[in-house]
Each structure stands twice: as structure tokens, then as C-alpha cells.
Amino acid sequence: MNMRIEPRKTTDRGGYLMLPLKKNVPQPKDETWALVICPKCGCECWDRPLPEGFTEEMFSGKLCTMCALKENLRNGG
Ligand SMILES: [Zn+2]
């Protein structure tokens, strides 16, 4: 399944940070990726440093890709 994610702007607020699922991305891209557990579904996913200009306060939280997509859809993006 290929999904195109639009680049996020630094002015955007809310929404969930997407953590790539380990089952989709078995190997971390580099040593900055940390294996964490999705707080919603409990599956293993990768936590990554935020890009320049972004802070965690800009987001509603962090969830695995699937949970984040569901939550973002439910909240209208
Ligand atoms: Zn999840």
C-alpha cells in the first residue's frame, strides 16, 4: 500500500506525528531512530527526531502510522 503524505508546514497545528511501523520498516534508517511502542495499539514503531522547525507541542501526540492516519482522518486532518 502506497500512501502519499503531504509535507507538513511549520504553521500546521494538531494532528499526530506518524511513527513508521517496524513491520513496514524492519531496519531503522539511522541511529537516531528509536524503537518505541505505539501508545494506542501497542505495536512496535520507530520514533524519529523532529525535523528542524518543529516541536512536539505542534502535535496532538505520537502514534504509529496506522493509528495516526485513523486519528487524523477522524479529526478532519
Ligand atoms: Zn498504533
PDB file of the backbone (N, CA, C, O) and the ligand in Angstrom, with CONECT records:
HET     ZN  A 101       1
ATOM      1  N   MET A   1       0.846  -1.195   0.000  1.00  0.00           N
ATOM      2  CA  MET A   1       0.000   0.000   0.000  1.00  0.00           C
ATOM      3  C   MET A   1       0.881   1.245   0.000  1.00  0.00           C
ATOM      4  O   MET A   1       1.708   1.424   0.894  1.00  0.00           O
ATOM      5  N   ASN A   2       0.708   2.082  -0.976  1.00  0.00           N
ATOM      6  CA  ASN A   2       1.480   3.315  -1.048  1.00  0.00           C
ATOM      7  C   ASN A   2       0.598   4.514  -0.725  1.00  0.00           C
ATOM      8  O   ASN A   2      -0.429   4.746  -1.362  1.00  0.00           O
ATOM      9  N   MET A   3       1.018   5.252   0.260  1.00  0.00           N
ATOM     10  CA  MET A   3       0.256   6.442   0.607  1.00  0.00           C
ATOM     11  C   MET A   3       1.165   7.653   0.502  1.00  0.00           C
ATOM     12  O   MET A   3       2.308   7.636   0.959  1.00  0.00           O
ATOM     13  N   ARG A   4       0.651   8.669  -0.090  1.00  0.00           N
ATOM     14  CA  ARG A   4       1.427   9.881  -0.249  1.00  0.00           C
ATOM     15  C   ARG A   4       1.102  10.819   0.903  1.00  0.00           C
ATOM     16  O   ARG A   4      -0.051  11.193   1.114  1.00  0.00           O
ATOM     17  N   ILE A   5       2.120  11.184   1.630  1.00  0.00           N
ATOM     18  CA  ILE A   5       1.923  12.093   2.750  1.00  0.00           C
ATOM     19  C   ILE A   5       2.394  13.487   2.332  1.00  0.00           C
ATOM     20  O   ILE A   5       3.548  13.678   1.948  1.00  0.00           O
ATOM     21  N   GLU A   6       1.503  14.428   2.412  1.00  0.00           N
ATOM     22  CA  GLU A   6       1.872  15.798   2.052  1.00  0.00           C
ATOM     23  C   GLU A   6       2.850  16.358   3.074  1.00  0.00           C
ATOM     24  O   GLU A   6       2.718  16.104   4.272  1.00  0.00           O
ATOM     25  N   PRO A   7       3.826  17.118   2.604  1.00  0.00           N
ATOM     26  CA  PRO A   7       4.765  17.722   3.550  1.00  0.00           C
ATOM     27  C   PRO A   7       4.029  18.646   4.518  1.00  0.00           C
ATOM     28  O   PRO A   7       3.137  19.401   4.134  1.00  0.00           O
ATOM     29  N   ARG A   8       4.421  18.562   5.751  1.00  0.00           N
ATOM     30  CA  ARG A   8       3.772  19.369   6.775  1.00  0.00           C
ATOM     31  C   ARG A   8       4.451  20.724   6.863  1.00  0.00           C
ATOM     32  O   ARG A   8       5.673  20.842   6.767  1.00  0.00           O
ATOM     33  N   LYS A   9       3.624  21.737   7.049  1.00  0.00           N
ATOM     34  CA  LYS A   9       4.175  23.082   7.190  1.00  0.00           C
ATOM     35  C   LYS A   9       4.390  23.393   8.667  1.00  0.00           C
ATOM     36  O   LYS A   9       3.701  22.848   9.529  1.00  0.00           O
ATOM     37  N   THR A  10       5.348  24.271   8.956  1.00  0.00           N
ATOM     38  CA  THR A  10       5.628  24.610  10.346  1.00  0.00           C
ATOM     39  C   THR A  10       4.470  25.379  10.970  1.00  0.00           C
ATOM     40  O   THR A  10       4.410  25.524  12.191  1.00  0.00           O
ATOM     41  N   THR A  11       3.546  25.877  10.141  1.00  0.00           N
ATOM     42  CA  THR A  11       2.393  26.609  10.666  1.00  0.00           C
ATOM     43  C   THR A  11       1.244  25.672  11.018  1.00  0.00           C
ATOM     44  O   THR A  11       0.281  26.088  11.662  1.00  0.00           O
ATOM     45  N   ASP A  12       1.337  24.419  10.604  1.00  0.00           N
ATOM     46  CA  ASP A  12       0.278  23.458  10.915  1.00  0.00           C
ATOM     47  C   ASP A  12       0.275  23.153  12.404  1.00  0.00           C
ATOM     48  O   ASP A  12       1.320  23.120  13.054  1.00  0.00           O
ATOM     49  N   ARG A  13      -0.926  22.931  12.927  1.00  0.00           N
ATOM     50  CA  ARG A  13      -1.036  22.566  14.336  1.00  0.00           C
ATOM     51  C   ARG A  13      -1.950  21.355  14.463  1.00  0.00           C
ATOM     52  O   ARG A  13      -2.805  21.107  13.613  1.00  0.00           O
ATOM     53  N   GLY A  14      -1.752  20.621  15.527  1.00  0.00           N
ATOM     54  CA  GLY A  14      -2.601  19.463  15.768  1.00  0.00           C
ATOM     55  C   GLY A  14      -2.210  18.295  14.889  1.00  0.00           C
ATOM     56  O   GLY A  14      -1.205  18.347  14.180  1.00  0.00           O
ATOM     57  N   GLY A  15      -2.998  17.256  14.937  1.00  0.00           N
ATOM     58  CA  GLY A  15      -2.651  16.067  14.192  1.00  0.00           C
ATOM     59  C   GLY A  15      -1.608  15.258  14.944  1.00  0.00           C
ATOM     60  O   GLY A  15      -1.004  15.731  15.906  1.00  0.00           O
ATOM     61  N   TYR A  16      -1.412  14.051  14.494  1.00  0.00           N
ATOM     62  CA  TYR A  16      -0.487  13.165  15.190  1.00  0.00           C
ATOM     63  C   TYR A  16       0.769  12.939  14.374  1.00  0.00           C
ATOM     64  O   TYR A  16       0.724  12.799  13.152  1.00  0.00           O
ATOM     65  N   LEU A  17       1.887  12.907  15.074  1.00  0.00           N
ATOM     66  CA  LEU A  17       3.136  12.506  14.446  1.00  0.00           C
ATOM     67  C   LEU A  17       3.052  11.031  14.091  1.00  0.00           C
ATOM     68  O   LEU A  17       2.594  10.219  14.894  1.00  0.00           O
ATOM     69  N   MET A  18       3.490  10.688  12.900  1.00  0.00           N
ATOM     70  CA  MET A  18       3.427   9.294  12.471  1.00  0.00           C
ATOM     71  C   MET A  18       4.754   8.599  12.710  1.00  0.00           C
ATOM     72  O   MET A  18       5.802   9.038  12.235  1.00  0.00           O
ATOM     73  N   LEU A  19       4.688   7.516  13.449  1.00  0.00           N
ATOM     74  CA  LEU A  19       5.874   6.700  13.668  1.00  0.00           C
ATOM     75  C   LEU A  19       5.792   5.490  12.744  1.00  0.00           C
ATOM     76  O   LEU A  19       4.835   4.721  12.822  1.00  0.00           O
ATOM     77  N   PRO A  20       6.784   5.310  11.871  1.00  0.00           N
ATOM     78  CA  PRO A  20       6.749   4.173  10.940  1.00  0.00           C
ATOM     79  C   PRO A  20       6.691   2.848  11.706  1.00  0.00           C
ATOM     80  O   PRO A  20       7.415   2.651  12.682  1.00  0.00           O
ATOM     81  N   LEU A  21       5.836   1.964  11.257  1.00  0.00           N
ATOM     82  CA  LEU A  21       5.712   0.655  11.902  1.00  0.00           C
ATOM     83  C   LEU A  21       6.929  -0.198  11.600  1.00  0.00           C
ATOM     84  O   LEU A  21       7.456  -0.196  10.487  1.00  0.00           O
ATOM     85  N   LYS A  22       7.366  -0.933  12.627  1.00  0.00           N
ATOM     86  CA  LYS A  22       8.526  -1.786  12.429  1.00  0.00           C
ATOM     87  C   LYS A  22       8.238  -2.876  11.403  1.00  0.00           C
ATOM     88  O   LYS A  22       9.135  -3.308  10.680  1.00  0.00           O
ATOM     89  N   LYS A  23       6.992  -3.315  11.343  1.00  0.00           N
ATOM     90  CA  LYS A  23       6.670  -4.352  10.356  1.00  0.00           C
ATOM     91  C   LYS A  23       6.748  -3.824   8.931  1.00  0.00           C
ATOM     92  O   LYS A  23       6.950  -4.597   7.994  1.00  0.00           O
ATOM     93  N   ASN A  24       6.587  -2.489   8.755  1.00  0.00           N
ATOM     94  CA  ASN A  24       6.754  -1.879   7.437  1.00  0.00           C
ATOM     95  C   ASN A  24       8.197  -1.499   7.168  1.00  0.00           C
ATOM     96  O   ASN A  24       8.674  -1.591   6.037  1.00  0.00           O
ATOM     97  N   VAL A  25       8.888  -1.070   8.214  1.00  0.00           N
ATOM     98  CA  VAL A  25      10.284  -0.646   8.104  1.00  0.00           C
ATOM     99  C   VAL A  25      11.087  -1.430   9.131  1.00  0.00           C
ATOM    100  O   VAL A  25      11.295  -0.957  10.248  1.00  0.00           O
ATOM    101  N   PRO A  26      11.541  -2.629   8.761  1.00  0.00           N
ATOM    102  CA  PRO A  26      12.212  -3.504   9.741  1.00  0.00           C
ATOM    103  C   PRO A  26      13.517  -2.935  10.274  1.00  0.00           C
ATOM    104  O   PRO A  26      13.886  -3.184  11.421  1.00  0.00           O
ATOM    105  N   GLN A  27      14.217  -2.169   9.440  1.00  0.00           N
ATOM    106  CA  GLN A  27      15.510  -1.626   9.854  1.00  0.00           C
ATOM    107  C   GLN A  27      15.440  -0.113   9.967  1.00  0.00           C
ATOM    108  O   GLN A  27      14.918   0.547   9.068  1.00  0.00           O
ATOM    109  N   PRO A  28      15.956   0.450  11.057  1.00  0.00           N
ATOM    110  CA  PRO A  28      15.983   1.915  11.170  1.00  0.00           C
ATOM    111  C   PRO A  28      16.886   2.525  10.113  1.00  0.00           C
ATOM    112  O   PRO A  28      17.880   1.927   9.701  1.00  0.00           O
ATOM    113  N   LYS A  29      16.521   3.732   9.679  1.00  0.00           N
ATOM    114  CA  LYS A  29      17.282   4.384   8.625  1.00  0.00           C
ATOM    115  C   LYS A  29      18.656   4.813   9.152  1.00  0.00           C
ATOM    116  O   LYS A  29      19.658   4.731   8.443  1.00  0.00           O
ATOM    117  N   ASP A  30      18.683   5.265  10.392  1.00  0.00           N
ATOM    118  CA  ASP A  30      19.968   5.597  11.006  1.00  0.00           C
ATOM    119  C   ASP A  30      19.832   5.467  12.523  1.00  0.00           C
ATOM    120  O   ASP A  30      18.783   5.074  13.034  1.00  0.00           O
ATOM    121  N   GLU A  31      20.912   5.806  13.234  1.00  0.00           N
ATOM    122  CA  GLU A  31      20.940   5.537  14.673  1.00  0.00           C
ATOM    123  C   GLU A  31      20.063   6.499  15.478  1.00  0.00           C
ATOM    124  O   GLU A  31      19.918   6.339  16.689  1.00  0.00           O
ATOM    125  N   THR A  32      19.475   7.504  14.804  1.00  0.00           N
ATOM    126  CA  THR A  32      18.600   8.425  15.526  1.00  0.00           C
ATOM    127  C   THR A  32      17.204   7.827  15.746  1.00  0.00           C
ATOM    128  O   THR A  32      16.432   8.321  16.567  1.00  0.00           O
ATOM    129  N   TRP A  33      16.896   6.778  15.016  1.00  0.00           N
ATOM    130  CA  TRP A  33      15.584   6.141  15.170  1.00  0.00           C
ATOM    131  C   TRP A  33      15.576   5.281  16.429  1.00  0.00           C
ATOM    132  O   TRP A  33      16.505   4.510  16.665  1.00  0.00           O
ATOM    133  N   ALA A  34      14.541   5.414  17.223  1.00  0.00           N
ATOM    134  CA  ALA A  34      14.435   4.636  18.449  1.00  0.00           C
ATOM    135  C   ALA A  34      13.168   3.791  18.407  1.00  0.00           C
ATOM    136  O   ALA A  34      12.097   4.273  18.037  1.00  0.00           O
ATOM    137  N   LEU A  35      13.305   2.533  18.789  1.00  0.00           N
ATOM    138  CA  LEU A  35      12.153   1.644  18.784  1.00  0.00           C
ATOM    139  C   LEU A  35      11.264   1.957  19.993  1.00  0.00           C
ATOM    140  O   LEU A  35      11.712   1.902  21.138  1.00  0.00           O
ATOM    141  N   VAL A  36      10.004   2.283  19.718  1.00  0.00           N
ATOM    142  CA  VAL A  36       9.055   2.593  20.783  1.00  0.00           C
ATOM    143  C   VAL A  36       7.774   1.782  20.549  1.00  0.00           C
ATOM    144  O   VAL A  36       7.593   1.138  19.516  1.00  0.00           O
ATOM    145  N   ILE A  37       6.908   1.844  21.544  1.00  0.00           N
ATOM    146  CA  ILE A  37       5.630   1.137  21.451  1.00  0.00           C
ATOM    147  C   ILE A  37       4.528   2.168  21.236  1.00  0.00           C
ATOM    148  O   ILE A  37       4.442   3.152  21.971  1.00  0.00           O
ATOM    149  N   CYS A  38       3.692   1.947  20.233  1.00  0.00           N
ATOM    150  CA  CYS A  38       2.568   2.845  19.995  1.00  0.00           C
ATOM    151  C   CYS A  38       1.670   2.859  21.233  1.00  0.00           C
ATOM    152  O   CYS A  38       1.243   1.804  21.700  1.00  0.00           O
ATOM    153  N   PRO A  39       1.380   4.059  21.771  1.00  0.00           N
ATOM    154  CA  PRO A  39       0.578   4.139  22.988  1.00  0.00           C
ATOM    155  C   PRO A  39      -0.863   3.679  22.778  1.00  0.00           C
ATOM    156  O   PRO A  39      -1.569   3.393  23.745  1.00  0.00           O
ATOM    157  N   LYS A  40      -1.298   3.607  21.534  1.00  0.00           N
ATOM    158  CA  LYS A  40      -2.686   3.257  21.265  1.00  0.00           C
ATOM    159  C   LYS A  40      -2.874   1.761  21.001  1.00  0.00           C
ATOM    160  O   LYS A  40      -3.729   1.119  21.611  1.00  0.00           O
ATOM    161  N   CYS A  41      -2.062   1.212  20.080  1.00  0.00           N
ATOM    162  CA  CYS A  41      -2.279  -0.182  19.703  1.00  0.00           C
ATOM    163  C   CYS A  41      -1.179  -1.098  20.236  1.00  0.00           C
ATOM    164  O   CYS A  41      -1.321  -2.320  20.185  1.00  0.00           O
ATOM    165  N   GLY A  42      -0.082  -0.527  20.746  1.00  0.00           N
ATOM    166  CA  GLY A  42       0.947  -1.336  21.372  1.00  0.00           C
ATOM    167  C   GLY A  42       1.896  -2.025  20.417  1.00  0.00           C
ATOM    168  O   GLY A  42       2.672  -2.883  20.839  1.00  0.00           O
ATOM    169  N   CYS A  43       1.858  -1.672  19.131  1.00  0.00           N
ATOM    170  CA  CYS A  43       2.779  -2.310  18.202  1.00  0.00           C
ATOM    171  C   CYS A  43       4.103  -1.538  18.173  1.00  0.00           C
ATOM    172  O   CYS A  43       4.169  -0.376  18.575  1.00  0.00           O
ATOM    173  N   GLU A  44       5.134  -2.197  17.697  1.00  0.00           N
ATOM    174  CA  GLU A  44       6.456  -1.584  17.656  1.00  0.00           C
ATOM    175  C   GLU A  44       6.556  -0.616  16.487  1.00  0.00           C
ATOM    176  O   GLU A  44       6.157  -0.931  15.366  1.00  0.00           O
ATOM    177  N   CYS A  45       7.088   0.554  16.763  1.00  0.00           N
ATOM    178  CA  CYS A  45       7.276   1.534  15.706  1.00  0.00           C
ATOM    179  C   CYS A  45       8.501   2.375  16.020  1.00  0.00           C
ATOM    180  O   CYS A  45       9.073   2.282  17.105  1.00  0.00           O
ATOM    181  N   TRP A  46       8.893   3.193  15.061  1.00  0.00           N
ATOM    182  CA  TRP A  46      10.137   3.964  15.159  1.00  0.00           C
ATOM    183  C   TRP A  46       9.853   5.415  15.488  1.00  0.00           C
ATOM    184  O   TRP A  46       9.100   6.092  14.788  1.00  0.00           O
ATOM    185  N   ASP A  47      10.467   5.882  16.562  1.00  0.00           N
ATOM    186  CA  ASP A  47      10.404   7.289  16.908  1.00  0.00           C
ATOM    187  C   ASP A  47      11.605   7.984  16.275  1.00  0.00           C
ATOM    188  O   ASP A  47      12.741   7.523  16.387  1.00  0.00           O
ATOM    189  N   ARG A  48      11.330   9.091  15.613  1.00  0.00           N
ATOM    190  CA  ARG A  48      12.403   9.800  14.926  1.00  0.00           C
ATOM    191  C   ARG A  48      12.507  11.230  15.442  1.00  0.00           C
ATOM    192  O   ARG A  48      11.513  11.786  15.910  1.00  0.00           O
ATOM    193  N   PRO A  49      13.697  11.839  15.367  1.00  0.00           N
ATOM    194  CA  PRO A  49      13.819  13.246  15.776  1.00  0.00           C
ATOM    195  C   PRO A  49      12.942  14.117  14.890  1.00  0.00           C
ATOM    196  O   PRO A  49      12.757  13.819  13.709  1.00  0.00           O
ATOM    197  N   LEU A  50      12.413  15.171  15.445  1.00  0.00           N
ATOM    198  CA  LEU A  50      11.584  16.078  14.667  1.00  0.00           C
ATOM    199  C   LEU A  50      12.447  16.882  13.704  1.00  0.00           C
ATOM    200  O   LEU A  50      13.579  17.247  14.020  1.00  0.00           O
ATOM    201  N   PRO A  51      11.890  17.152  12.518  1.00  0.00           N
ATOM    202  CA  PRO A  51      12.653  17.993  11.585  1.00  0.00           C
ATOM    203  C   PRO A  51      12.845  19.393  12.147  1.00  0.00           C
ATOM    204  O   PRO A  51      12.119  19.831  13.038  1.00  0.00           O
ATOM    205  N   GLU A  52      13.823  20.070  11.612  1.00  0.00           N
ATOM    206  CA  GLU A  52      14.115  21.447  12.011  1.00  0.00           C
ATOM    207  C   GLU A  52      12.853  22.304  11.944  1.00  0.00           C
ATOM    208  O   GLU A  52      12.116  22.260  10.960  1.00  0.00           O
ATOM    209  N   GLY A  53      12.611  23.086  13.000  1.00  0.00           N
ATOM    210  CA  GLY A  53      11.477  24.000  12.978  1.00  0.00           C
ATOM    211  C   GLY A  53      10.214  23.424  13.595  1.00  0.00           C
ATOM    212  O   GLY A  53       9.226  24.139  13.763  1.00  0.00           O
ATOM    213  N   PHE A  54      10.232  22.150  13.933  1.00  0.00           N
ATOM    214  CA  PHE A  54       9.057  21.516  14.520  1.00  0.00           C
ATOM    215  C   PHE A  54       9.297  21.215  15.998  1.00  0.00           C
ATOM    216  O   PHE A  54      10.404  20.862  16.404  1.00  0.00           O
ATOM    217  N   THR A  55       8.246  21.360  16.787  1.00  0.00           N
ATOM    218  CA  THR A  55       8.323  20.953  18.179  1.00  0.00           C
ATOM    219  C   THR A  55       7.147  20.032  18.478  1.00  0.00           C
ATOM    220  O   THR A  55       6.139  20.049  17.771  1.00  0.00           O
ATOM    221  N   GLU A  56       7.280  19.240  19.513  1.00  0.00           N
ATOM    222  CA  GLU A  56       6.221  18.282  19.850  1.00  0.00           C
ATOM    223  C   GLU A  56       4.928  18.987  20.226  1.00  0.00           C
ATOM    224  O   GLU A  56       3.847  18.410  20.107  1.00  0.00           O
ATOM    225  N   GLU A  57       5.036  20.255  20.687  1.00  0.00           N
ATOM    226  CA  GLU A  57       3.822  20.996  21.063  1.00  0.00           C
ATOM    227  C   GLU A  57       2.919  21.255  19.859  1.00  0.00           C
ATOM    228  O   GLU A  57       1.726  21.516  20.014  1.00  0.00           O
ATOM    229  N   MET A  58       3.492  21.183  18.666  1.00  0.00           N
ATOM    230  CA  MET A  58       2.691  21.429  17.460  1.00  0.00           C
ATOM    231  C   MET A  58       1.773  20.251  17.148  1.00  0.00           C
ATOM    232  O   MET A  58       0.894  20.353  16.292  1.00  0.00           O
ATOM    233  N   PHE A  59       1.979  19.140  17.841  1.00  0.00           N
ATOM    234  CA  PHE A  59       1.236  17.936  17.507  1.00  0.00           C
ATOM    235  C   PHE A  59       0.367  17.494  18.679  1.00  0.00           C
ATOM    236  O   PHE A  59       0.620  17.848  19.830  1.00  0.00           O
ATOM    237  N   SER A  60      -0.657  16.716  18.362  1.00  0.00           N
ATOM    238  CA  SER A  60      -1.515  16.191  19.415  1.00  0.00           C
ATOM    239  C   SER A  60      -0.845  15.040  20.147  1.00  0.00           C
ATOM    240  O   SER A  60      -1.217  14.712  21.274  1.00  0.00           O
ATOM    241  N   GLY A  61       0.134  14.432  19.510  1.00  0.00           N
ATOM    242  CA  GLY A  61       0.831  13.314  20.120  1.00  0.00           C
ATOM    243  C   GLY A  61       1.514  12.489  19.056  1.00  0.00           C
ATOM    244  O   GLY A  61       1.539  12.855  17.881  1.00  0.00           O
ATOM    245  N   LYS A  62       2.071  11.365  19.487  1.00  0.00           N
ATOM    246  CA  LYS A  62       2.754  10.468  18.563  1.00  0.00           C
ATOM    247  C   LYS A  62       2.029   9.134  18.540  1.00  0.00           C
ATOM    248  O   LYS A  62       1.710   8.566  19.584  1.00  0.00           O
ATOM    249  N   LEU A  63       1.777   8.649  17.345  1.00  0.00           N
ATOM    250  CA  LEU A  63       1.147   7.339  17.185  1.00  0.00           C
ATOM    251  C   LEU A  63       1.788   6.637  15.996  1.00  0.00           C
ATOM    252  O   LEU A  63       2.407   7.272  15.142  1.00  0.00           O
ATOM    253  N   CYS A  64       1.632   5.319  15.955  1.00  0.00           N
ATOM    254  CA  CYS A  64       2.124   4.600  14.787  1.00  0.00           C
ATOM    255  C   CYS A  64       1.360   5.069  13.547  1.00  0.00           C
ATOM    256  O   CYS A  64       0.308   5.699  13.659  1.00  0.00           O
ATOM    257  N   THR A  65       1.893   4.761  12.377  1.00  0.00           N
ATOM    258  CA  THR A  65       1.319   5.256  11.136  1.00  0.00           C
ATOM    259  C   THR A  65      -0.176   4.962  11.028  1.00  0.00           C
ATOM    260  O   THR A  65      -0.963   5.840  10.677  1.00  0.00           O
ATOM    261  N   MET A  66      -0.558   3.732  11.328  1.00  0.00           N
ATOM    262  CA  MET A  66      -1.955   3.356  11.172  1.00  0.00           C
ATOM    263  C   MET A  66      -2.859   4.123  12.137  1.00  0.00           C
ATOM    264  O   MET A  66      -3.901   4.640  11.733  1.00  0.00           O
ATOM    265  N   CYS A  67      -2.468   4.198  13.394  1.00  0.00           N
ATOM    266  CA  CYS A  67      -3.274   4.916  14.381  1.00  0.00           C
ATOM    267  C   CYS A  67      -3.328   6.406  14.056  1.00  0.00           C
ATOM    268  O   CYS A  67      -4.378   7.035  14.185  1.00  0.00           O
ATOM    269  N   ALA A  68      -2.202   6.967  13.636  1.00  0.00           N
ATOM    270  CA  ALA A  68      -2.153   8.394  13.312  1.00  0.00           C
ATOM    271  C   ALA A  68      -3.079   8.707  12.141  1.00  0.00           C
ATOM    272  O   ALA A  68      -3.799   9.705  12.156  1.00  0.00           O
ATOM    273  N   LEU A  69      -3.053   7.847  11.133  1.00  0.00           N
ATOM    274  CA  LEU A  69      -3.935   8.064   9.986  1.00  0.00           C
ATOM    275  C   LEU A  69      -5.393   8.043  10.419  1.00  0.00           C
ATOM    276  O   LEU A  69      -6.184   8.898  10.021  1.00  0.00           O
ATOM    277  N   LYS A  70      -5.735   7.061  11.236  1.00  0.00           N
ATOM    278  CA  LYS A  70      -7.117   6.953  11.705  1.00  0.00           C
ATOM    279  C   LYS A  70      -7.519   8.178  12.504  1.00  0.00           C
ATOM    280  O   LYS A  70      -8.593   8.742  12.298  1.00  0.00           O
ATOM    281  N   GLU A  71      -6.650   8.584  13.418  1.00  0.00           N
ATOM    282  CA  GLU A  71      -6.966   9.741  14.271  1.00  0.00           C
ATOM    283  C   GLU A  71      -7.048  11.019  13.448  1.00  0.00           C
ATOM    284  O   GLU A  71      -7.945  11.836  13.655  1.00  0.00           O
ATOM    285  N   ASN A  72      -6.118  11.194  12.515  1.00  0.00           N
ATOM    286  CA  ASN A  72      -6.120  12.401  11.712  1.00  0.00           C
ATOM    287  C   ASN A  72      -7.363  12.454  10.827  1.00  0.00           C
ATOM    288  O   ASN A  72      -7.935  13.524  10.618  1.00  0.00           O
ATOM    289  N   LEU A  73      -7.779  11.300  10.308  1.00  0.00           N
ATOM    290  CA  LEU A  73      -8.997  11.265   9.498  1.00  0.00           C
ATOM    291  C   LEU A  73     -10.205  11.647  10.344  1.00  0.00           C
ATOM    292  O   LEU A  73     -11.062  12.426   9.928  1.00  0.00           O
ATOM    293  N   ARG A  74     -10.246  11.070  11.552  1.00  0.00           N
ATOM    294  CA  ARG A  74     -11.384  11.304  12.424  1.00  0.00           C
ATOM    295  C   ARG A  74     -11.490  12.782  12.819  1.00  0.00           C
ATOM    296  O   ARG A  74     -12.581  13.323  12.998  1.00  0.00           O
ATOM    297  N   ASN A  75     -10.322  13.410  12.949  1.00  0.00           N
ATOM    298  CA  ASN A  75     -10.308  14.814  13.350  1.00  0.00           C
ATOM    299  C   ASN A  75     -10.291  15.752  12.151  1.00  0.00           C
ATOM    300  O   ASN A  75     -10.038  16.948  12.292  1.00  0.00           O
ATOM    301  N   GLY A  76     -10.559  15.209  10.986  1.00  0.00           N
ATOM    302  CA  GLY A  76     -10.636  16.043   9.789  1.00  0.00           C
ATOM    303  C   GLY A  76      -9.275  16.504   9.295  1.00  0.00           C
ATOM    304  O   GLY A  76      -9.163  17.570   8.689  1.00  0.00           O
ATOM    305  N   GLY A  77      -8.258  15.724   9.544  1.00  0.00           N
ATOM    306  CA  GLY A  77      -6.930  16.065   9.062  1.00  0.00           C
ATOM    307  C   GLY A  77      -6.215  16.789  10.152  1.00  0.00           C
ATOM    308  O   GLY A  77      -5.062  17.183   9.979  1.00  0.00           O
TER     309      GLY A  77
HETATM  310 ZN    ZN A 101      -0.751   2.228  16.762  1.00  0.00          ZN2+
END
